[in-house]
């Protein structure tokens, strides 16, 4: 699920064709899960299943006590069910303008790629906005960095909302593109984004 709301929602169905859904209207208020969060300040996050079959929710939230120029950091909540209850998996953000290395970008909109099985499982988190997209590998604990942060290149007009996945051995990264304007093949509007994607042979 991805949501840009302050109080996140979840919908469940066992029969998509029937169109019958059970709505869970309020799964998390970030300030109730992350003690370090500013109330009412959260952006789009993503839930994934980790190697231990638990659910991990990567959430960009405003850090209450941060002195950074942009106070958004990415926290991780964990639960045994996609509907919670959720608890803070770390006790602070795993990504911010000071973690894991200093940066000045808008640290929002995480997408997580979990691939492989058992000891071969690899986890990558992508995040960023405004032409700045980063990727970092994590340990199987879903929170500890492996190696250095890398800048993702080759995406035309990257704006926000990255979404990483793999299909038939090719890696895809869909995103909101803002190469907009009257002469744009993307969108003639000056602000509204189109959906674009890039491909790669590896994460």
LORO-375913 format. One record per atom (N, C-alpha, C): residue number from 1; x, y, z; residue in one letter. Coordinates in pm, 1 decimal, padded with zeros to 6 digits. Example, Ala and Ser with C-alpha at 12.3 -4.5 7.8 and 13.67 -1.06 7.14 Angstrom:
nr_x_y_z_rest
1_01319.0_-00569.0_00780.0_A
1_01230.0_-00450.0_00780.0_A
1_01320.0_-00330.0_00780.0_A
2_01285.0_-00225.0_00708.0_S
2_01367.0_-00106.0_00714.0_S
2_01290.0_00003.0_00787.0_S
END
This chain:
nr_x_y_z_rest
1_00084.2_-00118.2_00000.0_X
1_00000.0_00000.0_00000.0_X
1_00088.0_00123.6_00000.0_X
2_00047.1_00226.0_-00072.4_X
2_00114.4_00355.4_-00067.1_X
2_00010.6_00458.5_-00029.5_X
3_00048.3_00549.6_00055.6_X
3_-00046.6_00651.5_00096.8_X
3_00025.9_00781.5_00124.9_X
4_-00037.8_00890.7_00095.1_X
4_00018.2_01021.8_00125.2_X
4_-00058.6_01089.0_00237.5_X
5_-00142.4_01010.5_00304.6_X
5_-00224.6_01068.6_00410.0_X
5_-00153.0_01065.1_00543.4_X
6_-00199.0_01147.4_00636.0_X
6_-00140.8_01150.3_00769.6_X
6_-00180.0_01025.7_00847.0_X
7_-00303.7_00981.8_00832.1_X
7_-00352.0_00861.3_00897.9_X
7_-00373.7_00756.0_00790.4_X
8_-00284.0_00656.8_00783.5_X
8_-00280.3_00565.3_00670.9_X
8_-00396.5_00467.1_00669.4_X
9_-00433.9_00423.9_00548.5_X
9_-00546.5_00334.5_00526.9_X
9_-00501.9_00206.4_00457.3_X
10_-00585.4_00102.7_00468.9_X
10_-00557.2_-00025.9_00406.3_X
10_-00690.1_-00087.0_00365.3_X
11_-00694.9_-00148.8_00248.2_X
11_-00815.6_-00217.8_00203.6_X
11_-00779.9_-00360.4_00164.6_X
12_-00871.0_-00454.8_00195.8_X
12_-00844.3_-00596.5_00177.2_X
12_-00961.9_-00660.9_00104.9_X
13_-00932.1_-00753.5_00012.3_X
13_-01036.8_-00832.1_-00051.7_X
13_-00985.8_-00972.1_-00079.9_X
14_-01076.7_-01068.9_-00077.6_X
14_-01043.9_-01204.1_-00121.7_X
14_-01103.0_-01231.9_-00258.4_X
15_-01175.4_-01132.4_-00314.9_X
15_-01238.8_-01147.8_-00445.4_X
15_-01238.8_-01013.3_-00516.6_X
16_-01134.1_-00988.5_-00594.2_X
16_-01121.3_-00859.8_-00662.9_X
16_-01235.9_-00839.2_-00761.9_X
17_-01274.5_-00944.8_-00833.5_X
17_-01379.5_-00932.3_-00933.9_X
17_-01512.7_-00889.2_-00873.7_X
18_-01539.0_-00931.5_-00750.3_X
18_-01665.5_-00896.2_-00685.9_X
18_-01667.5_-00750.9_-00639.9_X
19_-01550.1_-00692.6_-00627.5_X
19_-01543.1_-00553.6_-00585.3_X
19_-01581.5_-00531.9_-00440.0_X
20_-01570.6_-00636.4_-00360.2_X
20_-01606.8_-00625.2_-00218.6_X
20_-01479.5_-00611.3_-00135.1_X
21_-01467.5_-00499.0_-00068.7_X
21_-01346.7_-00466.7_00005.9_X
21_-01378.2_-00438.1_00151.6_X
22_-01285.4_-00476.5_00237.7_X
22_-01292.1_-00437.4_00378.8_X
22_-01191.6_-00326.3_00398.8_X
23_-01239.1_-00212.5_00447.1_X
23_-01152.8_-00096.6_00464.4_X
23_-01107.2_-00084.8_00610.0_X
24_-00978.0_-00061.7_00625.5_X
24_-00919.4_-00033.3_00756.6_X
24_-00877.3_00113.1_00751.6_X
25_-00959.7_00202.8_00803.8_X
25_-00941.4_00346.2_00776.5_X
25_-00827.3_00413.8_00851.0_X
26_-00772.8_00352.8_00954.3_X
26_-00666.6_00422.0_01027.8_X
26_-00571.6_00321.2_01089.8_X
27_-00468.3_00284.3_01014.3_X
27_-00373.3_00183.9_01061.6_X
27_-00259.6_00242.9_01142.8_X
28_-00222.7_00367.2_01113.3_X
28_-00108.9_00424.5_01184.0_X
28_-00115.0_00576.3_01181.2_X
29_-00092.4_00636.4_01295.0_X
29_-00057.2_00777.4_01301.6_X
29_00090.3_00777.2_01338.6_X
30_00175.9_00830.1_01252.2_X
30_00320.0_00817.4_01275.6_X
30_00365.3_00858.6_01414.5_X
31_00306.5_00963.6_01470.1_X
31_00349.4_01007.7_01603.3_X
31_00313.9_00906.9_01712.1_X
32_00218.9_00814.2_01683.2_X
32_00185.7_00710.3_01780.7_X
32_00284.6_00594.2_01776.1_X
33_00354.8_00579.0_01663.5_X
33_00451.0_00469.5_01646.0_X
33_00594.8_00518.3_01663.2_X
34_00624.9_00634.3_01604.5_X
34_00760.1_00689.1_01609.0_X
34_00765.4_00802.7_01711.6_X
35_00827.7_00778.4_01824.4_X
35_00833.6_00878.2_01931.1_X
35_00906.2_01004.5_01887.3_X
36_00987.5_00995.8_01782.4_X
36_01068.9_01108.3_01734.7_X
36_00998.5_01189.9_01625.5_X
37_00873.7_01153.7_01591.3_X
37_00804.4_01217.6_01479.6_X
37_00725.5_01341.0_01521.8_X
38_00716.4_01436.6_01431.1_X
38_00628.2_01551.2_01448.3_X
38_00485.3_01506.2_01419.6_X
39_00389.0_01535.9_01504.3_X
39_00250.6_01495.0_01477.3_X
39_00199.1_01551.0_01344.6_X
40_00128.7_01465.0_01270.7_X
40_00059.7_01510.1_01150.9_X
40_00146.0_01538.9_01030.5_X
41_00269.7_01488.7_01026.8_X
41_00357.9_01516.2_00913.4_X
41_00414.8_01386.1_00860.0_X
42_00353.7_01330.6_00755.7_X
42_00401.9_01207.9_00693.0_X
42_00370.0_01209.8_00544.7_X
43_00455.2_01143.3_00464.9_X
43_00434.4_01131.5_00321.8_X
43_00418.6_00984.0_00283.8_X
44_00422.6_00956.0_00153.5_X
44_00394.1_00822.0_00102.1_X
44_00498.1_00720.5_00147.4_X
45_00450.2_00607.8_00199.2_X
45_00537.0_00499.0_00242.5_X
45_00504.1_00370.7_00167.6_X
46_00576.4_00263.8_00201.5_X
46_00552.4_00134.2_00138.6_X
46_00566.3_00023.5_00241.3_X
47_00476.5_-00075.1_00232.1_X
47_00482.0_-00194.7_00315.7_X
47_00536.5_-00309.7_00232.7_X
48_00632.9_-00384.4_00289.0_X
48_00686.0_-00503.7_00222.1_X
48_00697.3_-00615.6_00324.2_X
49_00702.7_-00739.3_00274.5_X
49_00724.6_-00855.6_00360.3_X
49_00873.6_-00882.4_00364.7_X
50_00928.2_-00891.8_00486.8_X
50_01070.5_-00916.2_00504.7_X
50_01104.5_-01064.3_00499.5_X
51_01234.4_-01097.4_00504.4_X
51_01277.6_-01236.8_00500.6_X
51_01223.2_-01320.6_00616.1_X
52_01184.9_-01253.8_00725.7_X
52_01130.7_-01324.4_00842.1_X
52_00978.2_-01333.5_00837.7_X
53_00917.8_-01298.8_00723.0_X
53_00773.1_-01303.7_00701.1_X
53_00695.8_-01203.5_00785.5_X
54_00764.6_-01106.3_00843.7_X
54_00694.5_-00996.6_00908.9_X
54_00677.6_-00882.3_00808.8_X
55_00593.8_-00786.7_00843.7_X
55_00562.8_-00674.4_00756.6_X
55_00640.9_-00551.5_00800.8_X
56_00702.1_-00484.1_00704.2_X
56_00783.7_-00366.3_00732.8_X
56_00727.2_-00247.3_00656.6_X
57_00701.8_-00140.7_00729.7_X
57_00642.9_-00019.8_00671.6_X
57_00746.4_00091.4_00677.3_X
58_00793.6_00132.8_00559.8_X
58_00891.5_00241.1_00548.5_X
58_00814.5_00371.5_00529.4_X
59_00832.2_00462.7_00624.0_X
59_00748.5_00581.6_00630.4_X
59_00833.8_00708.4_00638.8_X
60_00818.3_00803.8_00545.6_X
60_00886.5_00932.1_00559.1_X
60_00806.9_01021.9_00654.9_X
61_00869.2_01056.8_00765.0_X
61_00803.7_01140.7_00865.6_X
61_00894.3_01257.2_00903.2_X
62_00832.4_01361.2_00947.9_X
62_00902.7_01482.2_00990.2_X
62_00965.9_01454.9_01126.5_X
63_01097.4_01477.7_01137.8_X
63_01166.5_01455.8_01266.0_X
63_01146.5_01576.9_01356.9_X
64_01083.5_01554.4_01469.4_X
64_01048.6_01662.2_01561.2_X
64_01169.2_01743.8_01605.9_X
65_01279.4_01678.4_01640.3_X
65_01393.1_01748.7_01700.7_X
65_01510.3_01768.9_01605.5_X
66_01491.2_01743.5_01476.7_X
66_01600.3_01758.5_01380.9_X
66_01638.4_01905.0_01362.7_X
67_01767.0_01928.2_01340.1_X
67_01815.6_02062.8_01306.8_X
67_01852.0_02073.9_01159.3_X
68_01820.6_01971.2_01081.0_X
68_01852.5_01970.6_00938.3_X
68_01766.1_02072.2_00864.2_X
69_01812.0_02112.3_00745.4_X
69_01735.0_02207.4_00665.4_X
69_01603.8_02147.1_00617.4_X
70_01600.7_02016.6_00594.5_X
70_01478.3_01943.5_00560.9_X
70_01464.9_01833.6_00664.9_X
71_01359.7_01838.7_00743.3_X
71_01348.4_01752.2_00860.3_X
71_01287.3_01614.8_00832.8_X
72_01260.3_01582.2_00705.4_X
72_01203.2_01450.9_00678.0_X
72_01308.8_01341.0_00689.2_X
73_01271.8_01234.6_00761.0_X
73_01354.0_01115.5_00771.2_X
73_01265.9_00994.9_00746.6_X
74_01326.1_00882.9_00711.9_X
74_01250.5_00761.3_00682.3_X
74_01265.7_00663.9_00797.9_X
75_01153.0_00633.4_00861.6_X
75_01150.4_00536.5_00969.8_X
75_01098.0_00402.9_00920.6_X
76_01114.2_00299.2_01003.7_X
76_01065.5_00165.4_00970.3_X
76_00981.5_00114.1_01086.4_X
77_00858.1_00079.0_01055.7_X
77_00770.9_00014.6_01153.8_X
77_00757.8_-00132.4_01116.8_X
78_00732.3_-00217.4_01215.8_X
78_00723.2_-00361.0_01190.6_X
78_00598.8_-00416.0_01259.0_X
79_00539.4_-00519.6_01196.7_X
79_00420.3_-00584.2_01252.5_X
79_00413.8_-00727.6_01202.9_X
80_00337.7_-00809.2_01273.3_X
80_00316.6_-00947.7_01231.3_X
80_00202.7_-00960.7_01130.8_X
81_00126.7_-00852.7_01111.5_X
81_00012.3_-00850.6_01020.7_X
81_00014.9_-00720.3_00942.9_X
82_-00035.0_-00718.8_00819.6_X
82_-00037.2_-00592.7_00743.4_X
82_-00130.2_-00488.3_00804.2_X
83_-00215.5_-00529.4_00897.4_X
83_-00302.5_-00432.5_00963.9_X
83_-00251.6_-00395.0_01103.1_X
84_-00129.6_-00438.9_01137.8_X
84_-00070.3_-00401.0_01265.5_X
84_-00109.0_-00495.4_01378.0_X
85_-00079.3_-00455.3_01501.9_X
85_-00027.8_-00324.0_01543.1_X
85_00119.7_-00305.2_01504.9_X
86_00156.5_-00179.1_01477.5_X
86_00289.6_-00143.7_01431.6_X
86_00374.1_-00090.1_01546.4_X
87_00504.4_-00126.3_01543.0_X
87_00599.4_-00072.2_01640.1_X
87_00722.2_-00021.2_01566.3_X
88_00791.5_00072.7_01626.8_X
88_00913.2_00128.3_01568.2_X
88_01021.2_00021.3_01566.7_X
89_01075.3_-00008.0_01450.5_X
89_01175.2_-00114.5_01434.4_X
89_01316.3_-00068.1_01469.9_X
90_01336.7_00062.3_01480.5_X
90_01472.1_00115.4_01497.7_X
90_01484.6_00207.5_01619.1_X
91_01386.5_00293.3_01641.2_X
91_01395.8_00393.1_01747.0_X
91_01437.8_00529.4_01695.2_X
92_01447.9_00541.9_01564.5_X
92_01485.7_00666.3_01497.7_X
92_01484.7_00640.9_01348.8_X
93_01508.1_00741.6_01267.0_X
93_01509.1_00720.1_01122.2_X
93_01631.4_00639.5_01078.1_X
94_01616.1_00564.1_00968.3_X
94_01732.5_00497.0_00908.3_X
94_01793.6_00583.5_00799.4_X
95_01713.4_00680.2_00750.9_X
95_01759.4_00772.1_00646.5_X
95_01713.3_00912.5_00683.0_X
96_01804.3_01007.9_00673.5_X
96_01771.8_01148.6_00697.7_X
96_01883.5_01231.6_00635.4_X
97_01884.4_01360.3_00661.8_X
97_01993.6_01442.6_00609.9_X
97_02124.2_01419.5_00686.1_X
98_02120.7_01341.1_00791.9_X
98_02243.8_01306.0_00863.5_X
98_02271.6_01156.0_00862.6_X
99_02175.8_01073.8_00819.3_X
99_02190.6_00928.4_00820.5_X
99_02157.8_00870.1_00682.9_X
100_02228.7_00763.0_00637.0_X
100_02350.8_00710.1_00697.6_X
100_02474.1_00795.5_00668.8_X
101_02462.4_00886.1_00571.0_X
101_02568.3_00983.1_00544.6_X
101_02500.9_01117.7_00519.5_X
102_02568.8_01227.7_00544.8_X
102_02507.1_01359.9_00526.9_X
102_02459.9_01382.6_00383.4_X
103_02342.9_01445.7_00369.8_X
103_02292.0_01485.4_00239.2_X
103_02201.5_01606.3_00257.0_X
104_02164.4_01669.1_00147.9_X
104_02076.2_01785.5_00152.6_X
104_01950.2_01763.0_00070.6_X
105_01917.8_01637.1_00038.5_X
105_01802.0_01610.2_-00046.5_X
105_01675.4_01596.1_00037.3_X
106_01561.5_01587.0_-00032.0_X
106_01430.6_01566.9_00029.6_X
106_01413.9_01416.0_00046.7_X
107_01433.0_01364.8_00167.6_X
107_01436.7_01220.8_00193.7_X
107_01295.8_01165.6_00215.2_X
108_01227.0_01138.6_00102.5_X
108_01087.7_01093.1_00108.3_X
108_01066.2_00978.3_00010.2_X
109_00942.6_00928.2_00007.1_X
109_00894.5_00832.1_-00092.3_X
109_00982.6_00708.5_-00107.4_X
110_01001.6_00631.2_00000.2_X
110_01082.9_00510.1_-00013.1_X
110_01009.9_00399.6_-00088.6_X
111_01085.9_00322.3_-00165.6_X
111_01036.6_00197.5_-00222.9_X
111_01140.7_00091.1_-00193.3_X
112_01096.0_-00028.4_-00160.9_X
112_01185.7_-00133.2_-00112.3_X
112_01176.1_-00254.2_-00203.3_X
113_01290.3_-00303.6_-00245.0_X
113_01298.8_-00422.6_-00329.1_X
113_01358.6_-00535.2_-00245.9_X
114_01279.6_-00639.7_-00221.6_X
114_01326.7_-00758.3_-00149.7_X
114_01329.4_-00871.9_-00249.6_X
115_01445.3_-00933.9_-00267.7_X
115_01455.6_-01042.0_-00366.0_X
115_01543.5_-01153.8_-00313.2_X
116_01523.0_-01273.4_-00369.3_X
116_01598.6_-01389.9_-00326.6_X
116_01531.7_-01459.9_-00209.4_X
117_01594.9_-01568.2_-00166.2_X
117_01542.4_-01646.4_-00055.0_X
117_01654.7_-01685.6_00038.8_X
118_01617.8_-01709.9_00163.6_X
118_01713.7_-01756.8_00263.2_X
118_01833.8_-01665.2_00275.2_X
119_01953.2_-01725.5_00278.9_X
119_02075.7_-01647.3_00293.8_X
119_02104.2_-01559.2_00173.6_X
120_02038.4_-01587.4_00060.8_X
120_02061.4_-01509.8_-00061.1_X
120_01968.1_-01388.8_-00073.5_X
121_01884.1_-01366.2_00025.3_X
121_01791.9_-01252.3_00019.6_X
121_01869.3_-01121.5_00023.5_X
122_01830.6_-01030.4_-00066.9_X
122_01890.4_-00896.6_-00069.2_X
122_01778.6_-00793.5_-00059.6_X
123_01808.6_-00684.2_00008.1_X
123_01710.4_-00578.3_00031.0_X
123_01770.3_-00446.6_-00015.2_X
124_01696.5_-00372.3_-00098.2_X
124_01739.8_-00239.7_-00142.6_X
124_01629.0_-00139.9_-00114.0_X
125_01665.4_-00023.5_-00064.1_X
125_01570.6_00084.7_-00044.4_X
125_01611.0_00200.6_-00135.2_X
126_01512.6_00254.3_-00208.6_X
126_01530.7_00370.6_-00295.2_X
126_01447.2_00483.9_-00236.4_X
127_01493.5_00607.6_-00250.2_X
127_01416.9_00720.2_-00198.0_X
127_01467.2_00850.3_-00259.7_X
128_01386.6_00956.1_-00244.5_X
128_01430.3_01088.1_-00288.5_X
128_01323.2_01161.5_-00366.0_X
129_01358.2_01280.6_-00412.5_X
129_01265.5_01366.9_-00485.3_X
129_01344.9_01475.4_-00557.3_X
130_01275.8_01550.6_-00644.8_X
130_01334.2_01666.9_-00712.5_X
130_01467.8_01635.6_-00780.1_X
131_01467.0_01535.3_-00869.1_X
131_01584.2_01495.0_-00947.7_X
131_01692.4_01424.3_-00866.8_X
132_01666.6_01395.5_-00740.5_X
132_01764.1_01326.8_-00655.6_X
132_01707.2_01194.0_-00608.5_X
133_01758.7_01083.7_-00663.6_X
133_01715.3_00950.5_-00623.7_X
133_01836.5_00873.4_-00573.9_X
134_01821.6_00810.1_-00458.8_X
134_01930.0_00735.2_-00396.7_X
134_01887.4_00590.7_-00376.2_X
135_01985.9_00501.4_-00363.2_X
135_01960.3_00361.6_-00331.7_X
135_02063.7_00314.4_-00231.3_X
136_02018.5_00228.8_-00139.3_X
136_02105.0_00174.1_-00035.6_X
136_02064.6_00029.5_-00012.3_X
137_02163.0_-00060.1_-00006.0_X
137_02132.6_-00198.5_00030.7_X
137_02124.3_-00208.6_00182.5_X
138_02032.3_-00292.2_00229.7_X
138_02015.4_-00316.1_00373.0_X
138_02042.3_-00461.7_00406.1_X
139_02080.6_-00485.9_00530.8_X
139_02092.1_-00623.2_00580.2_X
139_01953.1_-00686.8_00581.2_X
140_01947.7_-00818.0_00604.7_X
140_01819.3_-00886.4_00611.1_X
140_01736.9_-00844.4_00732.6_X
141_01797.6_-00767.7_00823.9_X
141_01719.2_-00714.0_00935.7_X
141_01632.6_-00596.3_00893.5_X
142_01642.8_-00556.9_00765.8_X
142_01558.7_-00453.5_00704.7_X
142_01589.8_-00312.4_00753.9_X
143_01706.5_-00295.1_00820.1_X
143_01736.6_-00161.7_00872.3_X
143_01884.2_-00122.7_00871.1_X
144_01974.8_-00219.2_00866.7_X
144_02117.7_-00190.6_00877.1_X
144_02179.5_-00172.1_00739.3_X
145_02245.9_-00058.8_00712.9_X
145_02305.9_-00035.1_00581.3_X
145_02416.2_-00133.9_00546.6_X
146_02423.6_-00167.5_00417.3_X
146_02532.4_-00247.2_00361.6_X
146_02600.2_-00159.6_00257.5_X
147_02725.1_-00126.4_00278.0_X
147_02794.7_-00044.1_00180.5_X
147_02749.1_00100.1_00184.6_X
148_02772.4_00171.1_00073.8_X
148_02749.3_00314.7_00067.6_X
148_02620.7_00346.8_-00007.9_X
149_02568.6_00465.3_00017.1_X
149_02455.5_00517.2_-00058.3_X
149_02500.6_00547.2_-00201.3_X
150_02417.6_00510.1_-00299.5_X
150_02448.9_00533.3_-00439.5_X
150_02343.9_00624.4_-00501.3_X
151_02387.1_00714.5_-00589.1_X
151_02295.2_00799.5_-00663.5_X
151_02248.4_00725.8_-00788.2_X
152_02117.1_00721.8_-00809.9_X
152_02060.1_00657.9_-00928.1_X
152_02059.9_00758.7_-01042.7_X
153_02110.1_00717.8_-01157.3_X
153_02114.9_00805.9_-01274.0_X
153_02038.5_00742.8_-01389.5_X
154_02014.3_00821.8_-01494.9_X
154_01954.0_00769.7_-01616.7_X
154_01803.7_00781.2_-01624.4_X
155_01739.7_00845.0_-01524.5_X
155_01595.0_00860.1_-01525.4_X
155_01559.8_01001.7_-01570.3_X
156_01490.0_01013.8_-01680.8_X
156_01455.1_01145.1_-01734.6_X
156_01346.4_01211.0_-01650.0_X
157_01374.4_01331.1_-01599.4_X
157_01274.1_01408.8_-01528.7_X
157_01227.8_01350.6_-01398.1_X
158_01313.6_01275.7_-01325.8_X
158_01269.0_01216.2_-01199.1_X
158_01219.8_01324.1_-01103.1_X
159_01097.8_01303.1_-01050.5_X
159_01038.4_01396.6_-00956.3_X
159_01020.4_01332.5_-00819.5_X
160_00942.5_01223.6_-00811.2_X
160_00915.9_01158.3_-00683.5_X
160_00849.7_01023.8_-00708.4_X
161_00807.1_00957.8_-00600.5_X
161_00724.1_00836.5_-00605.4_X
161_00790.3_00721.0_-00680.4_X
162_00915.8_00693.2_-00649.4_X
162_00983.5_00577.5_-00709.7_X
162_00915.1_00447.9_-00667.0_X
163_00915.7_00349.6_-00757.7_X
163_00857.3_00218.0_-00728.2_X
163_00942.1_00113.6_-00799.4_X
164_01016.1_00032.0_-00723.9_X
164_01108.8_-00065.0_-00781.7_X
164_01049.1_-00205.6_-00779.8_X
165_01070.7_-00278.3_-00889.8_X
165_01028.5_-00417.6_-00895.5_X
165_01109.9_-00489.6_-01002.6_X
166_01101.3_-00622.6_-01001.7_X
166_01175.1_-00705.1_-01097.6_X
166_01076.9_-00791.2_-01175.2_X
167_01101.7_-00807.5_-01305.7_X
167_01018.0_-00893.3_-01389.4_X
167_01104.9_-00962.0_-01493.3_X
168_01106.6_-01094.6_-01489.7_X
168_01180.2_-01175.8_-01587.4_X
168_01326.9_-01134.3_-01598.8_X
169_01388.2_-01104.9_-01483.8_X
169_01530.3_-01073.6_-01481.7_X
169_01565.4_-00929.3_-01512.5_X
170_01466.1_-00846.4_-01541.9_X
170_01489.3_-00704.5_-01565.7_X
170_01433.6_-00625.8_-01448.0_X
171_01508.6_-00527.2_-01402.4_X
171_01466.1_-00442.7_-01290.9_X
171_01403.1_-00315.2_-01344.9_X
172_01288.3_-00281.7_-01289.8_X
172_01212.3_-00164.2_-01332.8_X
172_01204.3_-00063.8_-01218.6_X
173_01210.4_00062.4_-01253.5_X
173_01188.9_00167.8_-01156.8_X
173_01090.6_00267.3_-01217.6_X
174_00965.9_00257.7_-01172.9_X
174_00862.7_00351.7_-01217.4_X
174_00867.8_00473.6_-01125.9_X
175_00828.7_00588.3_-01179.2_X
175_00836.8_00710.6_-01099.7_X
175_00749.7_00819.7_-01160.3_X
176_00724.6_00921.7_-01080.8_X
176_00655.7_01040.2_-01130.5_X
176_00759.6_01130.5_-01195.6_X
177_00738.6_01160.7_-01323.5_X
177_00830.9_01245.8_-01397.1_X
177_00775.7_01386.4_-01410.9_X
178_00860.5_01485.4_-01397.8_X
178_00812.1_01623.8_-01407.3_X
178_00880.6_01701.5_-01519.0_X
179_00925.6_01629.1_-01623.0_X
179_00977.8_01701.3_-01739.0_X
179_00857.0_01756.2_-01814.9_X
180_00792.7_01854.8_-01749.6_X
180_00664.3_01906.9_-01795.9_X
180_00680.9_02040.1_-01867.2_X
181_00572.9_02086.1_-01926.5_X
181_00572.1_02214.8_-01993.3_X
181_00502.5_02206.6_-02127.7_X
182_00480.9_02317.6_-02193.8_X
182_00403.8_02320.7_-02319.0_X
182_00459.4_02232.6_-02429.4_X
183_00590.9_02209.8_-02431.8_X
183_00649.7_02129.2_-02539.3_X
183_00686.3_01987.5_-02494.1_X
184_00646.1_01949.8_-02372.3_X
184_00683.6_01820.1_-02318.2_X
184_00603.3_01707.0_-02380.9_X
185_00671.9_01596.3_-02410.2_X
185_00601.2_01476.5_-02454.7_X
185_00543.0_01402.8_-02335.8_X
186_00582.9_01442.3_-02216.5_X
186_00533.4_01380.8_-02093.4_X
186_00397.2_01438.3_-02057.6_X
187_00391.1_01566.7_-02034.1_X
187_00265.3_01632.8_-02000.7_X
187_00278.4_01781.4_-02032.9_X
188_00176.2_01840.8_-02093.4_X
188_00184.1_01983.3_-02125.4_X
188_00165.0_02074.0_-02004.9_X
189_00119.4_02018.3_-01892.8_X
189_00102.2_02101.2_-01773.2_X
189_00238.4_02140.3_-01717.4_X
190_00245.1_02251.4_-01650.2_X
190_00373.0_02298.8_-01596.8_X
190_00414.1_02228.5_-01468.0_X
191_00321.2_02164.1_-01398.8_X
191_00357.7_02099.9_-01272.6_X
191_00320.8_01953.0_-01269.0_X
192_00201.1_01917.3_-01313.1_X
192_00153.8_01780.8_-01294.7_X
192_00247.9_01679.6_-01359.6_X
193_00271.4_01569.3_-01289.8_X
193_00368.5_01470.2_-01334.5_X
193_00303.2_01361.5_-01418.4_X
194_00385.3_01299.8_-01503.4_X
194_00343.7_01179.5_-01574.4_X
194_00411.6_01059.8_-01507.6_X
195_00374.9_00939.6_-01547.6_X
195_00439.4_00819.7_-01497.2_X
195_00541.1_00773.9_-01601.3_X
196_00665.9_00760.5_-01558.1_X
196_00773.7_00715.4_-01645.7_X
196_00841.3_00594.7_-01579.6_X
197_00932.1_00531.3_-01652.6_X
197_01006.9_00421.5_-01590.5_X
197_01141.6_00405.3_-01658.3_X
198_01233.0_00343.9_-01584.4_X
198_01363.1_00305.1_-01636.6_X
198_01385.3_00158.2_-01610.2_X
199_01479.4_00097.4_-01682.7_X
199_01511.3_-00043.8_-01661.7_X
199_01661.3_-00058.6_-01640.0_X
200_01698.8_-00169.5_-01576.7_X
200_01839.6_-00198.0_-01549.7_X
200_01859.2_-00347.8_-01534.6_X
201_01981.8_-00396.1_-01554.1_X
201_02008.1_-00539.9_-01538.6_X
201_02031.3_-00582.3_-01394.3_X
202_02038.9_-00484.5_-01300.9_X
202_02059.9_-00517.9_-01160.3_X
202_01994.2_-00409.5_-01074.7_X
203_01973.9_-00435.7_-00944.2_X
203_01914.0_-00333.9_-00859.8_X
203_01992.1_-00203.9_-00859.0_X
END
